[in-house]
Amino acid sequence: MTSVRRPPSTQAAVEEPLAFQGELLSVTALLARSLAEPDQVSADRSLRHDAASNAVFGRLLLAEGEELAEVWRLAVLQTLDDYSSALKRGGVELAQCVFHHEPALTGSAEIDAAFAGLAEYLADRDGWVAPEWTSAAATVARWYPGVPRIFREDADRESPPAFRRRGIFITDSSLARA
């Protein structure tokens, strides 16, 4: 049986394992620390995506036969991610620009209402005026995007008014992002 020798640099690394020398923090402690530190506003003031471009993507997904729950995740929640990124980079002034252009209709009243609900919810939360187009948005009978049947009572109680008014019911954790 032949023996395969590792190169000397690899052998040294195997013989002398590195030891973590930092402070081990829980997820709760990491989150608390990140919230305590002031956000640094980036010089990059551009938007790569906004609600309007994500609505176009949503329309394409629907045309390809995607389920509404997938379009919620890939278009509406992506808009939330885009907003959060812009908020970190440029504050509310940049973040609200994610909703400056009215999204074109997607072909789904649920998704159209969700874009308007998200804009109004974030405007209320972060202290800016929701765009005029949100007041004319569609409403739906009753939609629980991404909410399993077992949590629908929670969604009935917890859904923010901006979504509830449009017939969309979500839980407190529906908009939680990693």
N, CA, C and O of each residue as an XYZ file, in Angstrom:
712
protein
N       0.845     -1.162      0.000
C       0.000      0.000      0.000
C       0.896      1.232      0.000
O       1.818      1.333      0.809
N       0.630      2.158     -0.896
C       1.448      3.363     -0.962
C       0.856      4.433     -0.068
O      -0.359      4.543      0.096
N       1.734      5.196      0.489
C       1.326      6.267      1.389
C       1.402      7.596      0.646
O       2.391      7.872     -0.034
N       0.387      8.400      0.768
C       0.377      9.714      0.138
C       0.755     10.733      1.201
O       0.106     10.835      2.242
N       1.816     11.484      0.923
C       2.256     12.511      1.876
C       1.645     13.848      1.497
O       1.565     14.205      0.322
N       1.231     14.553      2.480
C       0.713     15.900      2.262
C       1.875     16.852      2.118
O       2.954     16.604      2.656
N       1.670     17.934      1.400
C       2.720     18.952      1.331
C       3.009     19.469      2.739
O       2.110     19.485      3.581
N       4.239     19.888      3.008
C       4.619     20.328      4.350
C       3.698     21.394      4.936
O       3.393     21.341      6.128
N       3.246     22.360      4.137
C       2.403     23.426      4.690
C       1.074     22.874      5.192
O       0.546     23.361      6.192
N       0.524     21.866      4.515
C      -0.729     21.264      4.944
C      -0.526     20.453      6.207
O      -1.373     20.470      7.101
N       0.605     19.731      6.291
C       0.882     18.941      7.486
C       0.952     19.827      8.720
O       0.413     19.467      9.767
N       1.594     20.957      8.616
C       1.728     21.852      9.765
C       0.357     22.322     10.230
O       0.105     22.426     11.430
N      -0.521     22.602      9.283
C      -1.852     23.080      9.655
C      -2.642     21.990     10.357
O      -3.428     22.278     11.260
N      -2.444     20.746      9.953
C      -3.152     19.644     10.580
C      -2.611     19.397     11.982
O      -3.380     19.105     12.898
N      -1.320     19.510     12.157
C      -0.710     19.236     13.460
C      -0.985     20.335     14.472
O      -1.047     20.053     15.669
N      -1.153     21.572     14.035
C      -1.378     22.687     14.945
C      -2.730     23.324     14.643
O      -2.801     24.313     13.913
N      -3.807     22.763     15.201
C      -5.126     23.321     14.903
C      -5.255     24.746     15.441
O      -4.709     25.096     16.488
N      -5.985     25.534     14.696
C      -6.238     26.902     15.123
C      -7.315     26.896     16.195
O      -8.280     26.136     16.114
N      -7.149     27.722     17.169
C      -8.142     27.835     18.231
C      -8.816     29.192     18.142
O      -8.151     30.220     18.010
N     -10.134     29.189     18.213
C     -10.893     30.435     18.200
C     -10.545     31.225     19.448
O     -10.603     30.701     20.561
N     -10.185     32.477     19.261
C      -9.759     33.286     20.395
C     -10.693     34.463     20.645
O     -10.398     35.319     21.479
N     -11.807     34.517     19.937
C     -12.753     35.616     20.108
C     -13.781     35.309     21.174
O     -13.694     34.308     21.885
N     -14.742     36.183     21.265
C     -15.825     36.029     22.227
C     -16.988     35.332     21.528
O     -17.429     35.779     20.470
N     -17.483     34.252     22.102
C     -18.596     33.507     21.541
C     -19.896     34.135     22.036
O     -20.160     34.166     23.238
N     -20.711     34.637     21.097
C     -21.948     35.320     21.457
C     -23.158     34.539     20.972
O     -23.109     33.871     19.939
N     -24.237     34.630     21.724
C     -25.496     34.023     21.297
C     -26.093     34.874     20.175
O     -25.676     36.011     19.957
N     -27.068     34.314     19.472
C     -27.739     35.060     18.412
C     -28.403     36.304     18.995
O     -28.358     37.375     18.389
N     -29.016     36.168     20.161
C     -29.659     37.308     20.819
C     -28.653     38.410     21.104
O     -28.930     39.586     20.871
N     -27.484     38.029     21.610
C     -26.445     39.021     21.912
C     -25.927     39.682     20.632
O     -25.657     40.883     20.619
N     -25.788     38.901     19.557
C     -25.343     39.467     18.280
C     -26.351     40.483     17.744
O     -25.976     41.553     17.264
N     -27.637     40.132     17.834
C     -28.665     41.061     17.379
C     -28.674     42.328     18.219
O     -28.782     43.430     17.682
N     -28.561     42.178     19.539
C     -28.540     43.344     20.428
C     -27.352     44.243     20.101
O     -27.479     45.467     20.077
N     -26.212     43.636     19.852
C     -25.013     44.411     19.527
C     -25.192     45.157     18.204
O     -24.808     46.320     18.085
N     -25.776     44.484     17.212
C     -25.949     45.143     15.910
C     -26.933     46.300     15.995
O     -26.778     47.301     15.295
N     -27.945     46.169     16.848
C     -28.916     47.253     16.998
C     -28.346     48.410     17.803
O     -28.761     49.555     17.625
N     -27.403     48.123     18.684
C     -26.804     49.165     19.521
C     -25.803     50.010     18.743
O     -25.582     51.177     19.067
N     -25.197     49.417     17.715
C     -24.208     50.143     16.923
C     -24.919     50.954     15.851
O     -25.806     50.431     15.178
N     -24.554     52.212     15.677
C     -25.217     53.024     14.649
C     -24.931     52.473     13.256
O     -23.817     52.050     12.946
N     -25.974     52.491     12.426
C     -25.792     52.056     11.043
C     -24.915     53.052     10.311
O     -25.033     54.264     10.488
N     -24.040     52.517      9.491
C     -23.197     53.387      8.685
C     -23.865     53.545      7.327
O     -24.120     52.561      6.632
N     -24.142     54.768      6.962
C     -24.786     55.042      5.689
C     -23.736     54.989      4.588
O     -22.695     55.642      4.660
N     -24.036     54.204      3.584
C     -23.117     54.017      2.464
C     -23.226     55.177      1.476
O     -24.243     55.867      1.408
N     -22.170     55.367      0.726
C     -22.182     56.389     -0.323
C     -22.973     55.903     -1.541
O     -23.356     56.710     -2.389
N     -23.220     54.591     -1.635
C     -23.968     54.029     -2.758
C     -25.454     54.344     -2.569
O     -26.116     53.733     -1.730
N     -25.968     55.278     -3.333
C     -27.346     55.733     -3.182
C     -28.238     55.228     -4.320
O     -29.296     55.801     -4.578
N     -27.821     54.171     -4.992
C     -28.611     53.672     -6.114
C     -29.469     52.487     -5.679
O     -29.188     51.821     -4.683
N     -30.507     52.249     -6.444
C     -31.369     51.094     -6.219
C     -31.187     50.129     -7.380
O     -31.238     50.528     -8.544
N     -30.978     48.884     -7.066
C     -30.860     47.879     -8.117
C     -32.237     47.356     -8.512
O     -32.487     47.044     -9.676
N     -33.127     47.264     -7.519
C     -34.489     46.775     -7.751
C     -35.444     47.648     -6.963
O     -35.074     48.260     -5.961
N     -36.674     47.693     -7.432
C     -37.706     48.404     -6.686
C     -39.014     47.631     -6.833
O     -39.055     46.585     -7.480
N     -40.077     48.150     -6.231
C     -41.361     47.455     -6.288
C     -41.826     47.283     -7.733
O     -42.381     46.243     -8.088
N     -41.601     48.294     -8.562
C     -42.042     48.218     -9.958
C     -41.327     47.099    -10.718
O     -41.967     46.344    -11.449
N     -40.020     46.988    -10.553
C     -39.290     45.927    -11.262
C     -39.636     44.553    -10.693
O     -39.695     43.571    -11.432
N     -39.863     44.483     -9.390
C     -40.246     43.201     -8.791
C     -41.652     42.791     -9.220
O     -41.938     41.598     -9.329
N     -42.537     43.763     -9.466
C     -43.877     43.448     -9.968
C     -43.795     42.870    -11.382
O     -44.537     41.949    -11.721
N     -42.899     43.407    -12.200
C     -42.697     42.857    -13.550
C     -42.243     41.403    -13.439
O     -42.726     40.533    -14.164
N     -41.314     41.152    -12.527
C     -40.844     39.782    -12.312
C     -41.998     38.899    -11.828
O     -42.143     37.760    -12.274
N     -42.811     39.426    -10.922
C     -43.974     38.679    -10.435
C     -44.932     38.324    -11.555
O     -45.464     37.215    -11.600
N     -45.152     39.270    -12.462
C     -46.036     39.016    -13.603
C     -45.477     37.884    -14.471
O     -46.228     37.024    -14.932
N     -44.169     37.886    -14.689
C     -43.536     36.814    -15.469
C     -43.693     35.465    -14.769
O     -43.985     34.455    -15.410
N     -43.498     35.457    -13.465
C     -43.662     34.214    -12.707
C     -45.087     33.679    -12.829
O     -45.296     32.484    -13.038
N     -46.055     34.570    -12.698
C     -47.456     34.160    -12.824
C     -47.740     33.621    -14.224
O     -48.457     32.632    -14.378
N     -47.181     34.267    -15.240
C     -47.376     33.821    -16.625
C     -46.789     32.431    -16.848
O     -47.267     31.671    -17.690
N     -45.744     32.109    -16.079
C     -45.121     30.786    -16.177
C     -45.845     29.750    -15.323
O     -45.457     28.582    -15.303
N     -46.895     30.171    -14.616
C     -47.688     29.232    -13.831
C     -47.273     29.078    -12.379
O     -47.713     28.144    -11.710
N     -46.436     29.974    -11.881
C     -46.029     29.890    -10.468
C     -47.222     30.115     -9.550
O     -48.142     30.868     -9.872
N     -47.189     29.454     -8.415
C     -48.221     29.619     -7.391
C     -48.106     31.003     -6.761
O     -47.026     31.595     -6.742
N     -49.219     31.515     -6.247
C     -49.217     32.828     -5.599
C     -48.245     32.889     -4.427
O     -47.597     33.913     -4.212
N     -48.140     31.804     -3.672
C     -47.224     31.795     -2.518
C     -45.776     32.006     -2.964
O     -45.005     32.667     -2.269
N     -45.408     31.457     -4.106
C     -44.052     31.648     -4.631
C     -43.846     33.076     -5.104
O     -42.778     33.654     -4.899
N     -44.856     33.644     -5.731
C     -44.748     35.022     -6.209
C     -44.683     35.972     -5.012
O     -43.963     36.970     -5.055
N     -45.419     35.676     -3.959
C     -45.321     36.449     -2.711
C     -43.868     36.455     -2.242
O     -43.310     37.502     -1.916
N     -43.276     35.280     -2.215
C     -41.914     35.146     -1.705
C     -40.884     35.791     -2.638
O     -40.002     36.520     -2.184
N     -40.998     35.522     -3.929
C     -39.964     35.954     -4.872
C     -40.126     37.392     -5.371
O     -39.169     37.971     -5.886
N     -41.299     37.969     -5.230
C     -41.504     39.346     -5.698
C     -41.799     40.303     -4.541
O     -41.136     41.330     -4.400
N     -42.793     39.968     -3.713
C     -43.184     40.888     -2.637
C     -42.139     40.893     -1.524
O     -41.674     41.958     -1.119
N     -41.766     39.716     -1.029
C     -40.758     39.685      0.040
C     -39.389     40.127     -0.469
O     -38.576     40.640      0.300
N     -39.131     39.930     -1.756
C     -37.892     40.470     -2.332
C     -37.907     41.993     -2.264
O     -36.869     42.616     -2.043
N     -39.067     42.587     -2.450
C     -39.193     44.043     -2.335
C     -38.890     44.485     -0.910
O     -38.251     45.516     -0.699
N     -39.345     43.712      0.066
C     -39.010     44.009      1.463
C     -37.497     43.948      1.669
O     -36.930     44.803      2.349
N     -36.849     42.953      1.093
C     -35.386     42.852      1.198
C     -34.704     44.051      0.534
O     -33.739     44.597      1.068
N     -35.207     44.451     -0.624
C     -34.637     45.615     -1.317
C     -34.802     46.872     -0.478
O     -33.887     47.691     -0.391
N     -35.962     47.024      0.136
C     -36.225     48.177      1.005
C     -35.263     48.164      2.196
O     -34.662     49.187      2.523
N     -35.122     47.018      2.835
C     -34.241     46.903      4.006
C     -32.798     47.230      3.649
O     -32.098     47.890      4.417
N     -32.358     46.773      2.491
C     -31.003     47.070      2.030
C     -30.835     48.568      1.793
O     -29.836     49.159      2.204
N     -31.804     49.172      1.136
C     -31.741     50.613      0.872
C     -31.785     51.405      2.176
O     -31.119     52.432      2.305
N     -32.565     50.930      3.135
C     -32.662     51.601      4.436
C     -31.307     51.611      5.138
O     -30.914     52.615      5.731
N     -30.603     50.495      5.066
C     -29.271     50.414      5.688
C     -28.257     51.295      4.962
O     -27.405     51.922      5.590
N     -28.357     51.336      3.633
C     -27.379     52.087      2.844
C     -27.640     53.583      2.810
O     -26.699     54.375      2.777
N     -28.913     53.980      2.817
C     -29.206     55.397      2.616
C     -30.299     55.966      3.488
O     -30.766     57.081      3.257
N     -30.715     55.205      4.497
C     -31.759     55.701      5.380
C     -33.125     55.717      4.706
O     -33.297     55.221      3.592
N     -34.087     56.301      5.409
C     -35.468     56.343      4.932
C     -35.574     57.078      3.597
O     -36.391     56.721      2.749
N     -34.755     58.094      3.420
C     -34.798     58.886      2.183
C     -34.603     58.002      0.947
O     -35.319     58.151     -0.043
N     -33.644     57.093      1.005
C     -33.414     56.184     -0.121
C     -34.425     55.044     -0.117
O     -34.948     54.676     -1.169
N     -34.703     54.487      1.047
C     -35.576     53.316      1.131
C     -36.963     53.578      0.551
O     -37.510     52.726     -0.149
N     -37.532     54.738      0.833
C     -38.878     55.012      0.324
C     -38.912     55.083     -1.206
O     -39.976     54.949     -1.811
N     -37.755     55.292     -1.824
C     -37.676     55.323     -3.293
C     -37.981     53.958     -3.909
O     -38.307     53.872     -5.093
N     -37.878     52.894     -3.115
C     -38.222     51.555     -3.599
C     -39.677     51.540     -4.079
O     -40.037     50.744     -4.946
N     -40.505     52.414     -3.519
C     -41.930     52.449     -3.859
C     -42.327     53.685     -4.662
O     -43.515     53.956     -4.837
N     -41.346     54.430     -5.146
C     -41.638     55.668     -5.874
C     -42.441     55.398     -7.151
O     -43.440     56.068     -7.412
N     -42.007     54.430     -7.932
C     -42.702     54.100     -9.185
C     -43.803     53.090     -8.899
O     -43.570     52.064     -8.260
N     -44.987     53.387     -9.370
C     -46.118     52.485     -9.155
C     -45.888     51.169     -9.897
O     -45.593     51.171    -11.092
N     -46.023     50.055     -9.196
C     -45.874     48.762     -9.877
C     -47.011     48.553    -10.882
O     -48.169     48.859    -10.595
N     -46.674     48.038    -12.041
C     -47.698     47.681    -13.024
C     -48.491     46.497    -12.483
O     -47.994     45.733    -11.655
N     -49.708     46.353    -12.950
C     -50.530     45.227    -12.509
C     -49.856     43.915    -12.908
O     -49.305     43.785    -14.001
N     -49.916     42.957    -12.003
C     -49.240     41.681    -12.229
C     -50.145     40.630    -12.848
O     -49.667     39.617    -13.360
N     -51.456     40.868    -12.802
C     -52.390     39.840    -13.235
C     -52.979     39.096    -12.051
O     -53.805     38.200    -12.224
N     -52.560     39.460    -10.855
C     -53.084     38.862     -9.626
C     -53.470     39.983     -8.665
O     -52.620     40.765     -8.238
N     -54.749     40.056     -8.328
C     -55.206     41.079     -7.375
C     -54.506     40.912     -6.031
O     -54.233     41.897     -5.346
N     -54.215     39.666     -5.651
C     -53.542     39.407     -4.372
C     -52.150     40.026     -4.342
O     -51.785     40.700     -3.379
N     -51.388     39.799     -5.383
C     -50.017     40.320     -5.433
C     -50.032     41.840     -5.549
O     -49.235     42.522     -4.906
N     -50.938     42.371     -6.369
C     -51.039     43.829     -6.505
C     -51.373     44.472     -5.160
O     -50.782     45.484     -4.785
N     -52.317     43.881     -4.443
C     -52.690     44.397     -3.120
C     -51.531     44.260     -2.142
O     -51.341     45.116     -1.279
N     -50.765     43.197     -2.272
C     -49.631     42.975     -1.365
C     -48.551     44.041     -1.545
O     -47.973     44.501     -0.560
N     -48.273     44.437     -2.777
C     -47.288     45.505     -3.001
C     -47.744     46.801     -2.328
O     -46.949     47.484     -1.681
N     -49.022     47.133     -2.483
C     -49.549     48.353     -1.861
C     -49.536     48.231     -0.341
O     -49.172     49.177      0.358
N     -49.928     47.077      0.166
C     -49.921     46.867      1.613
C     -48.524     46.984      2.195
O     -48.337     47.567      3.263
N     -47.546     46.431      1.495
C     -46.165     46.504      1.972
C     -45.679     47.948      1.997
O     -45.043     48.374      2.961
N     -45.974     48.700      0.946
C     -45.550     50.107      0.904
C     -46.172     50.890      2.053
O     -45.482     51.648      2.735
N     -47.464     50.713      2.267
C     -48.147     51.445      3.338
C     -47.638     51.015      4.716
O     -47.436     51.852      5.596
N     -47.434     49.723      4.896
C     -46.930     49.204      6.173
C     -45.561     49.803      6.505
O     -45.336     50.264      7.624
N     -44.654     49.795      5.534
C     -43.307     50.324      5.771
C     -43.330     51.837      5.974
O     -42.573     52.363      6.790
N     -44.186     52.534      5.243
C     -44.314     53.987      5.421
C     -44.778     54.299      6.844
O     -44.225     55.181      7.501
N     -45.790     53.577      7.315
C     -46.286     53.779      8.685
C     -45.207     53.448      9.708
O     -45.012     54.181     10.677
N     -44.515     52.347      9.484
C     -43.495     51.904     10.439
C     -42.319     52.868     10.527
O     -41.807     53.143     11.612
N     -41.890     53.388      9.349
C     -40.657     54.169      9.302
C     -40.873     55.675      9.174
O     -39.909     56.434      9.064
N     -42.134     56.109      9.188
C     -42.409     57.535      9.257
C     -42.300     58.324      7.970
O     -41.870     59.478      7.993
N     -42.673     57.742      6.861
C     -42.722     58.491      5.613
C     -44.123     58.360      5.023
O     -44.898     57.507      5.455
N     -44.446     59.174      4.067
C     -45.786     59.182      3.480
C     -45.858     58.138      2.364
O     -45.051     58.140      1.435
N     -46.841     57.253      2.478
C     -47.022     56.222      1.452
C     -47.389     56.883      0.123
O     -48.090     57.894      0.108
N     -46.921     56.320     -0.987
C     -47.238     56.897     -2.293
C     -48.753     56.879     -2.562
O     -49.480     56.026     -2.055
N     -49.188     57.815     -3.349
C     -50.614     57.955     -3.682
C     -51.180     56.670     -4.292
O     -52.331     56.320     -4.033
N     -50.384     55.965     -5.098
C     -50.886     54.775     -5.781
C     -51.346     53.685     -4.814
O     -52.128     52.817     -5.201
N     -50.883     53.711     -3.578
C     -51.288     52.662     -2.633
C     -52.762     52.769     -2.256
O     -53.381     51.765     -1.905
N     -53.327     53.963     -2.324
C     -54.728     54.135     -1.928
C     -55.696     53.561     -2.962
O     -56.846     53.272     -2.632
N     -55.255     53.395     -4.183
C     -56.122     52.870     -5.242
C     -55.923     51.373     -5.463
O     -56.514     50.802     -6.379
N     -55.108     50.742     -4.648
C     -54.774     49.330     -4.867
C     -55.974     48.416     -4.631
O     -56.904     48.744     -3.894
N     -55.916     47.279     -5.275
C     -56.971     46.275     -5.178
C     -57.094     45.725     -3.760
O     -56.163     45.793     -2.957
N     -58.261     45.185     -3.485
C     -58.448     44.408     -2.260
C     -58.904     43.018     -2.689
O     -59.452     42.833     -3.775
N     -58.668     42.059     -1.823
C     -59.047     40.682     -2.126
C     -59.953     40.172     -1.014
O     -60.008     40.750      0.071
N     -60.657     39.092     -1.292
C     -61.607     38.562     -0.316
C     -60.896     38.144      0.970
O     -61.269     38.608      2.047
N     -59.908     37.302      0.889
C     -59.177     36.821      2.063
C     -58.015     35.974      1.552
O     -58.223     34.945      0.909
N     -56.795     36.411      1.841
C     -55.612     35.692      1.365
C     -54.604     35.601      2.493
O     -54.344     36.580      3.192
N     -54.041     34.423      2.661
C     -53.041     34.142      3.697
C     -51.740     33.710      3.020
O     -51.448     32.516      2.962
N     -50.960     34.654      2.510
C     -49.750     34.275      1.763
C     -48.690     33.621      2.644
O     -48.192     34.221      3.597
N     -48.361     32.386      2.307
C     -47.308     31.683      3.037
C     -47.659     31.357      4.476
O     -46.775     31.011      5.259
N     -48.930     31.459      4.843
C     -49.348     31.175      6.224
C     -50.022     29.805      6.244
O     -51.096     29.637      5.665
N     -49.405     28.826      6.903
C     -50.037     27.509      7.000
C     -51.402     27.610      7.695
O     -51.608     28.465      8.556
N     -52.308     26.743      7.316
C     -53.674     26.750      7.849
C     -53.695     26.797      9.381
O     -54.554     27.456      9.968
N     -52.774     26.116     10.016
C     -52.739     26.057     11.478
C     -52.475     27.428     12.123
O     -52.814     27.638     13.287
N     -51.875     28.356     11.372
C     -51.548     29.683     11.915
C     -52.488     30.786     11.422
O     -52.215     31.968     11.631
N     -53.573     30.416     10.781
C     -54.465     31.439     10.222
C     -55.186     32.248     11.296
O     -55.442     33.435     11.093
N     -55.514     31.648     12.414
C     -56.120     32.429     13.506
C     -55.138     33.483     14.000
O     -55.533     34.607     14.314
N     -53.854     33.120     14.069
C     -52.828     34.097     14.454
C     -52.794     35.235     13.437
O     -52.718     36.407     13.806
N     -52.849     34.881     12.163
C     -52.811     35.903     11.113
C     -54.030     36.821     11.198
O     -53.919     38.025     10.967
N     -55.184     36.258     11.526
C     -56.388     37.083     11.680
C     -56.194     38.139     12.765
O     -56.670     39.266     12.633
N     -55.499     37.774     13.831
C     -55.247     38.697     14.949
C     -54.095     39.653     14.669
O     -54.169     40.830     15.023
N     -53.034     39.161     14.038
C     -51.764     39.887     13.975
C     -51.542     40.710     12.711
O     -50.668     41.577     12.693
N     -52.295     40.465     11.678
C     -52.024     41.131     10.401
C     -52.050     42.652     10.551
O     -53.010     43.202     11.092
N     -51.008     43.336     10.077
C     -50.978     44.800     10.169
C     -52.147     45.421      9.385
O     -52.572     44.874      8.368
N     -52.659     46.549      9.855
C     -53.797     47.191      9.184
C     -53.583     47.436      7.689
O     -54.525     47.313      6.907
N     -52.377     47.775      7.287
C     -52.106     48.049      5.869
C     -52.376     46.825      4.996
O     -52.753     46.964      3.833
N     -52.186     45.640      5.546
C     -52.477     44.408      4.810
C     -53.934     44.001      5.023
O     -54.631     43.643      4.073
N     -54.382     44.056      6.257
C     -55.741     43.627      6.614
C     -56.788     44.373      5.774
O     -57.735     43.758      5.284
N     -56.624     45.692      5.606
C     -57.573     46.495      4.817
C     -57.698     45.982      3.388
O     -58.720     46.186      2.734
N     -56.676     45.331      2.920
C     -56.671     44.833      1.541
C     -57.037     43.354      1.452
O     -56.981     42.760      0.375
N     -57.413     42.756      2.594
C     -57.816     41.350      2.595
C     -56.656     40.379      2.695
O     -56.808     39.194      2.397
N     -55.496     40.869      3.111
C     -54.302     40.029      3.229
C     -54.010     39.825      4.711
O     -53.924     40.783      5.479
N     -53.860     38.569      5.093
C     -53.651     38.236      6.502
C     -52.331     37.490      6.670
O     -52.124     36.410      6.116
N     -51.450     38.104      7.453
C     -50.126     37.540      7.706
C     -49.871     37.536      9.206
O     -50.532     38.251      9.959
N     -48.917     36.734      9.629
C     -48.552     36.694     11.047
C     -47.435     37.694     11.322
O     -46.848     38.271     10.407
N     -47.160     37.880     12.609
C     -46.062     38.771     12.995
C     -44.743     38.348     12.354
O     -43.898     39.188     12.045
N     -44.574     37.050     12.158
C     -43.299     36.566     11.613
C     -43.268     36.526     10.081
O     -42.222     36.236      9.500
N     -44.379     36.807      9.426
C     -44.419     36.733      7.957
C     -43.444     37.682      7.280
O     -42.930     37.383      6.202
N     -43.188     38.822      7.904
C     -42.276     39.802      7.312
C     -40.897     39.758      7.948
O     -40.037     40.577      7.623
N     -40.676     38.809      8.855
C     -39.358     38.667      9.486
C     -38.389     38.104      8.458
O     -38.684     37.114      7.789
N     -37.252     38.731      8.339
C     -36.250     38.304      7.363
C     -34.959     38.005      8.092
O     -34.669     38.589      9.136
N     -34.185     37.089      7.533
C     -32.907     36.726      8.157
C     -31.892     37.824      7.971
O     -30.757     37.699      8.429
